[in-house]
Amino acid sequence: MKKLLTTILSLGVAASAAIAGDLSLTAAKVSDDLAKVTADSALWSKAKFATVELYPQTAIEFNDKKAVEANKGNKGKKAQVAAVHNGKDLAIMIKWPDGTKSVQGSHSSDTYSDGFAVQFASNSKQPLPYIGMGSAGRPVVVHLQKSTAAVYEPNGNKDVSTQLNRQQTGVFNEELAAYDAKVKGLAKTDYERVFVGEGFRSITEIKDGSVKSNASMNYNNGWTGTLVRPIKDAYMDGTGTAAVALAVWDGDKMGRNGLKNLSSWVAVNLEGMKPNAKVVSEATEAPKGDAAKGKEAADANGCAGCHQITADAPESVMAPSLVNIGGYSTAAYLRESILKPSAVVVPGYNRNAHANTPWYTIEKGKRVSTMTDYSFLDKATVENIVAYLKTLKAEVE
């Protein structure tokens, strides 16, 4: 156990610089029109890239044996991220490694695509929302982009004349080439969706066109994704500083939904605007406590009795896994979880768990955590546990 703790804490020390620096970057001010920015746009030469680490999401294990096996031992990924803005729109680029190009097919339900998402905190309420679906009273906006194959009907245009097999068209040579070109032009190849959420199971797609955004993906021995959206609209306000979280999926490993790598909150400061000091402070806060003492306090207070703490520990169905919690959670979120365990409750505990071991109950329509309220702990002990939890993360590739 002593050796395990030494390993964990050494990883935490190695990552401490990233905690303090990698979670804040500057969006360069440009005069360009950003509406149609892509990965090849020349304006990215004006941006400064920063390294952001994305960790495997492990709070809840998938009830899919094949997917679980494919993702055992997943490591963190280093993504290169940059941003620019023109005072009206914000453009974000993310580059991440992926040795296989996975495109979701249109003729089967068991293919999975590579993809990425950019999540924005809608406002500057503190602490920032839970990474993923937001928190009650602290909504998020999520932009999702997948790599998909060409999809024809139903595309909403009632193009029934082009649904014929090309061999049944009765046309040849130039006419057939023109027919093929027409069919290709009707295909949908862009899978871009925008969602708003204010807690688990509240995620809702925005379909009325009220969010003006443009996302795309390019593959070249790895993926580059870009997203452009307004700095401020009816759903979020990133004036000064936009709180951003990033996620990537690996289709080759059956990645989808919660089976992904994700970052903690990143403070994107918009050059030429006054930064939001509260957002920057929370996103870049380094643990204040003593991680070794925090490990002792976590043991003494029975955390491992319900939570899986390390990857080599037995899996638990009584509470969410904390294996990578330090990689995608801010110190503020961890602190809140210790002192107010019902503030954010991850639903959907393992369906194979015994009915007598739920990790929350429903009271007046709200999820109430069965975790002990540790607000009785002194401040120093809480900070020590937070420091220890921040060390819990996978090795980064």
NORSULFEN-V192038 format. One record per helix or strand of 2 or more residues. SS is the DSSP state (H for helix, E for strand). FROM is the first residue (numbers start at 1). TO is the last residue. If there is no record, write none. Layout:
# NORSULFEN-V192038
ss=SS from=FROM to=TO
ss=SS from=FROM to=TO
This chain:
# NORSULFEN-V192038
ss=H from=2 to=21
ss=E from=24 to=29
ss=H from=42 to=46
ss=E from=50 to=56
ss=H from=65 to=70
ss=E from=76 to=85
ss=E from=89 to=96
ss=E from=115 to=121
ss=E from=140 to=151
ss=H from=160 to=162
ss=H from=166 to=168
ss=H from=173 to=186
ss=E from=188 to=197
ss=E from=204 to=205
ss=E from=213 to=219
ss=E from=223 to=230
ss=E from=241 to=249
ss=H from=251 to=253
ss=E from=261 to=262
ss=E from=266 to=270
ss=H from=277 to=284
ss=H from=291 to=300
ss=H from=303 to=305
ss=H from=325 to=328
ss=H from=331 to=339
ss=E from=360 to=363
ss=E from=366 to=369
ss=H from=379 to=389
